[in-house]
Amino acid sequence: MFEFKDPKQLKKFTKFYQHVINEIDIGVHVIDESGKTVIYNQKMMEIEAMHVEDVINKSLRDVFMFYEDQESTLLQALDEGKTTKNKKQTYFNNKGQEITTINNTHPIIENGKVIGAIEIAKDITKLEKLIRENRAKTDTLYTFNSIIGESGPIKEVIEHAKRATRTSSSVLIIGETGTGKELFAQSIHHSSERQSKPFISQNCAALPESLIEGLLFGTKKGAFTGATERPGLFEQANGGTILLDEINSLSVGLQAKLLRVIQEKNLRRVGDTKDTPIDVRIIATMNEDPITAIEEGRLRNDLYYRLSVVSLHIPSLRKRKGDIPLLVNTFIHKFNRMFQMDVRKIDEEILRLFYEYDWPGNVRELEHVIEGAMNLMIDEDQIDFVHLPSHFRNKTQFKDEIPQMFQPSNKKSDYKPFTKPLKQQLEEFEEYYIERVLEQHNNNVTQASKQLGLSRQSLQYRIKKFH
């Protein structure tokens, strides 16, 4: 123990001590003999998402909650003089938020009497959450029947994906956010010989760099403070398939380790000295052009060539707009079941707006728009413009471009904007627009339908409709 006779020395030491305790990258929590908190450092505040005022000088039992069959390791150290090392503990802060830590806890003893207890904690809350999410995902079953679409672009990629079910080669699925890349990955797995084995999915962009390696490849007990014997996702997927979503989000160093696992078909847990053989099919996804990612240093070219034995390019919704009515009806039926509603259709004018929209969020965005619209309905059986979510109705594209669409054309000099019913106005513009596109392509229906985002049959129907 230090003894300071000079108050200035004591004050200076206290400042140094406070600075050090708050700078160390590990949680420190100390209670006195009455169970009240006397030291609570900055890292512990971050781990437990609390302010020092919420905890300091307050009884531990009054601030935190524990499961019925668990006791605080800190209180065990105080009440029983018990030391615990590398023990996982899950509890709740004063807001009911779940916290999971690995703790080293020690009683503080003076003259043979316990006068307090100290806990050194390492946060694994995010890791535990990710593991639970992966387990929950295995309960979701998607097959090729889950993929909605009849347009040429989507049918072509479905056919290529079905062919990939015959082997265990790596697959790289490329597509914008919201196009349904995981649906394809699960469909491939559930139609392959590995269907009875695990399917493990992990979004690489959701992982902190400090957790990803241990989560993917597993950890050896004692590899670092708080490390436990834990198999990684690759071992959990053994015999089955692992989906690595947004593979380009992994650091280049981890990409090199992943490449080694693919090439050698074995892995080494963090902190271990021996290799474990694995038999896992790897499906990876990207939401950007892989060549661009390679040129800009986000993706190793050797890993790309290993993963892209089979490459699937999922079309964006703006390239398969002919599927919009089918998708809309599918989502209406889905949310009718979920919300116990009886919505039967969507207004045709809204469908025309949907055709004009670019859908940057793709199928997922369309699904959210339908869900949002049905949340605003009471007993109506048709989705109208007023039901669309406000953020969608206020899109710049709808506010600024649609009025311009109905300006007079050279062809119809007697055309007077904003004087006719909306349905008639839209039909007249649709007729005019289709005529101009057909003229542009010398009446080639196939080329015109591609530009319009319609199926050939759908365009032919409109040609007949408008004579």
C-alpha positions in Angstrom: 0.0 0.0 0.0 1.2 3.5 -0.8 1.0 6.1 2.0 1.0 9.8 1.1 1.7 12.3 3.8 1.6 15.1 1.3 -2.0 15.8 0.1 -0.6 17.1 -3.2 1.1 13.8 -3.8 -2.1 12.0 -3.0 -4.1 14.2 -5.4 -1.5 13.7 -8.2 -1.5 9.9 -7.7 -5.3 9.9 -7.8 -5.3 11.7 -11.1 -2.8 9.3 -12.6 -4.8 6.3 -11.2 -8.1 7.6 -12.7 -6.4 8.2 -16.1 -4.9 4.7 -16.2 -8.0 2.9 -15.1 -10.1 4.7 -17.8 -7.6 4.1 -20.6 -7.1 0.3 -20.2 -9.1 -1.6 -22.8 -10.9 -4.0 -20.4 -13.8 -3.5 -18.0 -13.0 -2.9 -14.3 -15.8 -3.0 -11.7 -15.0 -2.8 -7.9 -17.5 -3.0 -5.1 -17.0 -2.4 -1.3 -18.0 -4.7 1.6 -21.6 -3.4 1.4 -22.0 -4.4 -2.3 -21.8 -0.8 -3.5 -19.8 0.2 -6.6 -16.7 2.3 -5.8 -14.7 1.9 -9.1 -16.4 1.7 -12.6 -14.1 2.5 -15.5 -14.8 3.9 -19.0 -14.6 0.5 -20.7 -17.1 -1.0 -18.3 -19.5 1.8 -19.2 -19.1 1.0 -22.9 -19.7 -2.7 -22.2 -22.8 -2.2 -20.1 -24.1 0.9 -22.0 -24.5 2.8 -18.8 -23.2 6.1 -17.3 -21.0 6.1 -14.2 -23.8 8.0 -12.3 -26.1 5.0 -12.9 -23.7 2.7 -11.0 -21.3 4.4 -8.7 -22.2 4.4 -4.9 -25.2 2.2 -5.7 -25.9 -1.4 -4.7 -25.1 -3.9 -7.4 -28.3 -5.8 -6.7 -30.3 -2.6 -7.3 -28.7 -1.8 -10.7 -28.3 -5.1 -12.5 -30.6 -8.1 -13.0 -29.5 -11.7 -13.4 -31.3 -14.9 -14.5 -33.0 -16.8 -11.6 -30.5 -19.6 -11.7 -27.4 -17.3 -11.8 -25.7 -15.2 -9.2 -23.4 -12.3 -9.9 -19.7 -13.5 -9.9 -18.8 -10.2 -8.3 -21.2 -10.8 -5.4 -20.0 -14.4 -5.1 -16.5 -13.0 -4.7 -17.7 -10.7 -2.0 -20.0 -13.1 -0.1 -18.1 -16.3 -0.4 -14.5 -15.0 -1.0 -14.7 -17.0 -4.2 -12.3 -16.4 -7.2 -13.6 -17.2 -10.7 -11.6 -17.2 -13.9 -12.7 -17.0 -17.5 -16.4 -17.4 -16.6 -19.1 -16.4 -19.1 -21.9 -14.5 -17.5 -25.1 -13.1 -19.1 -27.1 -10.4 -17.2 -29.1 -7.2 -17.8 -28.4 -3.5 -17.3 -30.8 -1.0 -15.8 -32.5 -0.6 -19.2 -33.1 -4.4 -19.6 -30.4 -4.7 -22.3 -28.7 -8.1 -22.3 -25.0 -8.1 -21.6 -22.6 -11.1 -22.0 -19.0 -11.0 -20.6 -16.1 -13.2 -19.8 -15.1 -12.4 -16.2 -12.1 -12.8 -13.9 -13.3 -12.0 -10.4 -11.4 -11.8 -7.1 -12.2 -10.9 -3.5 -10.2 -8.1 -2.0 -8.9 -9.3 1.4 -7.4 -7.2 4.2 -6.3 -8.8 7.5 -8.2 -12.0 6.6 -11.4 -10.2 6.0 -13.2 -9.6 2.6 -13.6 -5.9 2.2 -14.6 -5.8 -1.4 -14.3 -7.5 -4.8 -13.0 -6.7 -8.2 -14.1 -7.9 -11.6 -12.1 -7.7 -14.9 -14.5 -8.2 -17.8 -14.2 -8.8 -21.5 -17.3 -8.0 -23.7 -18.6 -10.9 -25.9 -22.1 -9.5 -26.3 -21.9 -9.0 -30.0 -20.3 -12.5 -30.5 -23.1 -14.2 -28.6 -25.7 -12.3 -30.6 -24.1 -13.3 -33.9 -24.0 -16.9 -32.9 -27.7 -16.9 -31.9 -28.6 -15.2 -35.2 -26.8 -17.9 -37.1 -28.7 -20.6 -35.3 -32.0 -18.8 -36.0 -31.2 -18.5 -39.7 -30.8 -22.3 -40.0 -34.6 -22.6 -39.3 -35.4 -20.5 -42.4 -35.9 -22.7 -45.5 -35.7 -21.3 -49.0 -35.9 -23.3 -52.1 -36.1 -22.4 -55.8 -39.9 -22.3 -55.4 -39.3 -19.3 -53.1 -37.9 -17.2 -55.9 -40.6 -15.2 -57.5 -40.3 -14.2 -61.2 -41.2 -15.2 -64.7 -39.1 -12.7 -66.7 -36.3 -13.9 -68.9 -33.4 -12.5 -66.8 -34.5 -14.2 -63.6 -35.5 -17.5 -65.2 -32.0 -17.7 -66.8 -30.2 -17.2 -63.5 -32.5 -19.8 -61.8 -31.6 -22.3 -64.4 -27.9 -21.7 -64.0 -28.2 -22.0 -60.2 -30.1 -25.3 -60.5 -27.2 -26.7 -62.6 -24.8 -25.7 -59.7 -26.6 -28.1 -57.3 -25.0 -31.1 -59.0 -21.5 -30.4 -57.6 -19.8 -29.0 -54.5 -17.9 -26.3 -56.3 -17.6 -22.8 -54.8 -20.3 -20.3 -55.9 -20.0 -16.5 -56.1 -23.3 -14.7 -56.2 -23.2 -11.1 -57.4 -26.1 -8.7 -57.1 -27.2 -5.4 -55.6 -28.6 -5.2 -52.1 -32.1 -6.6 -51.9 -32.0 -8.8 -55.1 -32.3 -12.1 -53.1 -28.8 -13.5 -53.0 -29.4 -15.5 -49.9 -32.5 -17.1 -51.5 -30.3 -18.4 -54.3 -27.7 -19.6 -51.8 -30.2 -21.5 -49.7 -31.9 -22.9 -52.8 -28.7 -24.3 -54.1 -27.9 -25.9 -50.7 -31.4 -27.4 -50.2 -31.4 -28.9 -53.7 -28.0 -30.4 -53.4 -26.7 -33.7 -51.9 -25.7 -31.6 -48.8 -29.4 -30.7 -48.0 -29.4 -32.9 -44.9 -26.3 -31.2 -43.5 -26.0 -27.7 -41.9 -26.5 -24.4 -43.8 -24.6 -21.6 -42.0 -24.9 -18.0 -43.0 -22.8 -15.1 -41.9 -22.8 -11.5 -43.0 -19.1 -10.5 -43.0 -19.9 -6.8 -43.0 -21.7 -7.2 -39.6 -18.6 -8.4 -37.8 -16.0 -6.4 -35.9 -12.4 -7.3 -37.1 -11.6 -8.4 -33.6 -14.3 -11.1 -33.6 -14.4 -12.4 -37.2 -11.5 -14.8 -37.2 -12.5 -16.6 -34.0 -16.1 -16.7 -35.2 -15.3 -18.2 -38.5 -12.4 -20.6 -37.6 -13.0 -21.2 -33.8 -10.9 -20.5 -30.8 -8.6 -22.6 -28.5 -9.1 -22.2 -24.8 -6.5 -19.7 -23.5 -5.7 -18.3 -26.9 -6.4 -14.8 -25.4 -7.9 -13.5 -22.2 -11.4 -15.0 -21.9 -11.0 -17.3 -24.9 -13.0 -20.6 -24.6 -12.9 -23.8 -26.5 -15.3 -23.0 -29.3 -15.8 -24.4 -32.8 -16.1 -21.8 -35.6 -18.8 -21.5 -38.2 -16.8 -23.6 -40.7 -16.7 -26.6 -38.2 -20.4 -26.1 -37.5 -21.1 -26.3 -41.2 -19.0 -29.4 -41.8 -20.5 -31.6 -44.4 -22.9 -28.8 -45.4 -22.7 -25.3 -46.8 -21.4 -22.0 -45.5 -22.6 -18.7 -46.9 -20.3 -15.7 -46.5 -22.3 -12.6 -47.3 -20.5 -9.5 -48.5 -17.1 -11.4 -48.7 -15.4 -8.2 -49.9 -15.9 -6.7 -46.4 -13.3 -9.1 -45.0 -9.8 -7.6 -44.5 -7.2 -8.7 -47.0 -5.4 -10.6 -44.2 -8.5 -12.7 -43.4 -9.1 -13.2 -47.1 -5.7 -14.9 -47.2 -6.6 -17.2 -44.3 -9.9 -18.0 -46.0 -8.0 -18.9 -49.2 -5.8 -21.3 -47.3 -8.9 -23.0 -45.8 -10.4 -23.4 -49.3 -7.2 -24.7 -50.8 -6.1 -27.1 -48.1 -9.6 -28.1 -46.9 -8.5 -27.8 -43.2 -8.4 -25.0 -40.7 -6.6 -24.0 -37.5 -8.5 -22.5 -34.6 -7.2 -19.2 -33.2 -4.5 -20.1 -30.7 -4.3 -23.8 -31.7 -1.3 -25.7 -33.2 -3.1 -28.4 -35.0 -5.2 -28.4 -38.2 -8.8 -29.8 -38.4 -10.0 -31.2 -41.7 -13.3 -29.9 -43.0 -15.7 -30.6 -45.9 -17.7 -27.5 -46.5 -19.1 -26.0 -49.7 -18.5 -22.2 -49.8 -21.1 -19.8 -51.3 -20.0 -16.2 -51.2 -21.9 -13.1 -52.2 -21.0 -9.5 -53.3 -23.0 -6.4 -53.8 -20.5 -4.8 -56.2 -18.6 -5.7 -59.4 -15.7 -8.0 -58.2 -13.3 -6.7 -60.9 -13.8 -3.2 -59.4 -13.2 -4.6 -55.9 -10.0 -6.3 -57.0 -8.7 -3.1 -58.7 -9.5 -1.0 -55.6 -7.8 -3.5 -53.2 -10.9 -4.8 -51.5 -10.8 -8.3 -52.9 -7.8 -10.6 -53.5 -7.8 -11.8 -57.1 -6.7 -15.3 -56.1 -9.6 -15.6 -53.7 -11.9 -14.3 -56.4 -10.8 -17.1 -58.8 -11.2 -19.7 -56.1 -14.7 -18.6 -55.2 -16.0 -17.9 -58.7 -15.9 -21.4 -60.1 -19.7 -20.8 -60.6 -20.7 -17.2 -60.9 -24.3 -16.1 -60.7 -25.3 -12.5 -61.5 -28.7 -11.7 -59.9 -30.6 -9.1 -62.0 -31.8 -5.9 -60.3 -35.5 -5.3 -60.2 -35.2 -2.4 -62.8 -34.0 -5.1 -65.3 -36.9 -7.4 -64.6 -39.8 -4.9 -64.2 -42.2 -7.4 -65.9 -42.1 -9.3 -62.6 -43.5 -6.4 -60.6 -47.2 -7.5 -60.7 -46.3 -11.0 -59.7 -44.1 -9.8 -56.8 -46.8 -7.3 -55.7 -49.4 -10.1 -55.5 -47.1 -12.4 -53.7 -46.3 -9.8 -51.0 -50.0 -8.9 -50.7 -50.9 -12.5 -50.0 -47.9 -12.8 -47.6 -49.0 -9.8 -45.5 -52.7 -10.7 -45.7 -51.7 -13.9 -43.8 -49.5 -12.0 -41.3 -51.8 -9.2 -40.6 -55.1 -11.1 -41.0 -56.3 -8.7 -43.7 -58.2 -9.2 -47.0 -56.5 -6.9 -49.5 -57.2 -8.1 -53.0 -55.4 -5.8 -55.4 -53.4 -2.7 -56.1 -54.5 0.3 -58.1 -53.3 0.2 -61.7 -52.0 3.7 -61.5 -49.7 2.7 -58.7 -48.4 -0.2 -60.8 -47.6 2.3 -63.5 -45.6 4.4 -61.0 -43.8 1.2 -60.0 -42.8 0.6 -63.6 -41.4 4.2 -63.7 -39.4 3.8 -60.5 -35.8 2.6 -60.5 -36.0 0.5 -57.3 -32.5 1.0 -55.8 -33.4 -1.3 -53.0 -34.7 -3.9 -55.4 -37.2 -6.6 -54.4 -36.6 -6.0 -50.7 -37.6 -2.3 -51.2 -40.8 -3.3 -53.1 -41.7 -5.7 -50.3 -41.2 -3.0 -47.7 -43.4 -0.6 -49.7 -46.2 -3.1 -49.8 -45.9 -3.9 -46.1 -45.8 -0.2 -45.3 -48.9 0.4 -47.4 -50.9 -2.4 -45.8 -50.0 -1.0 -42.3 -51.8 2.2 -43.3 -55.0 0.4 -44.4 -58.0 -0.3 -42.2 -60.8 -2.1 -44.1 -60.0 -1.2 -47.7 -59.5 -4.1 -50.2 -57.3 -2.1 -52.7 -53.9 -0.4 -52.2 -54.2 3.2 -53.4 -51.6 6.0 -53.7 -52.6 7.5 -50.3 -51.6 4.1 -48.7 -48.0 4.2 -49.9 -45.4 5.1 -47.3 -44.8 8.9 -47.2 -41.1 8.5 -47.9 -42.0 6.6 -51.1 -44.7 9.1 -52.2 -42.3 11.9 -51.7 -39.5 10.5 -53.9 -38.0 13.2 -56.1 -38.7 11.0 -59.1 -42.4 11.0 -58.5 -42.6 14.7 -57.4 -40.6 16.2 -60.3 -40.7 13.8 -63.2 -44.3 12.6 -63.3 -45.8 16.0 -63.9 -43.4 16.5 -66.8 -44.6 13.2 -68.3 -48.0 14.7 -69.0 -46.9 17.8 -70.9 -48.5 18.2 -74.4 -46.9 16.2 -77.1 -46.4 17.4 -80.7 -48.6 14.6 -81.8 -51.7 15.7 -79.8 -51.9 19.5 -80.0 -55.3 19.5 -78.3 -53.8 17.7 -75.3 -54.5 19.7 -72.1 -52.5 18.7 -69.0 -54.1 18.4 -65.6 -57.7 18.6 -66.9 -58.5 14.9 -67.2 -59.0 12.0 -64.7 -55.6 10.5 -63.6 -56.4 7.1 -65.1 -57.1 8.6 -68.5 -54.0 10.8 -68.3 -51.8 7.9 -67.4 -53.1 5.7 -70.2 -52.6 8.5 -72.8 -49.0 8.9 -71.7 -48.4 5.2 -71.7 -49.7 4.9 -75.2 -47.5 7.9 -76.3 -44.4 6.5 -74.6 -44.7 3.0 -76.0 -45.2 4.5 -79.5 -42.0 6.5 -79.2 -39.9 3.5 -77.9 -41.2 1.3 -80.7 -40.3 4.0 -83.3 -36.8 4.2 -81.7 -36.3 0.5 -82.2 -38.0 0.3 -85.7 -40.9 -1.5 -84.3 -38.7 -4.4 -82.9 -40.9 -5.7 -80.1 -38.0 -7.6 -78.4 -35.7 -4.6 -78.2 -38.5 -2.2 -77.2 -39.7 -4.6 -74.4 -36.2 -4.7 -72.9 -36.0 -0.9 -72.8 -39.5 -0.7 -71.2 -38.7 -3.4 -68.6 -41.7 -5.4 -69.8 -41.9 -9.0 -71.0 -42.5 -9.4 -74.8 -46.0 -10.7 -74.1 -46.8 -7.8 -71.9 -45.7 -5.3 -74.6 -47.7 -7.1 -77.2 -50.8 -6.9 -75.0 -50.4 -3.2 -74.7 -49.8 -2.8 -78.5 -53.1 -4.6 -79.0 -54.8 -2.6 -76.3 -53.8 0.7 -77.8 -54.3 -0.5 -81.4 
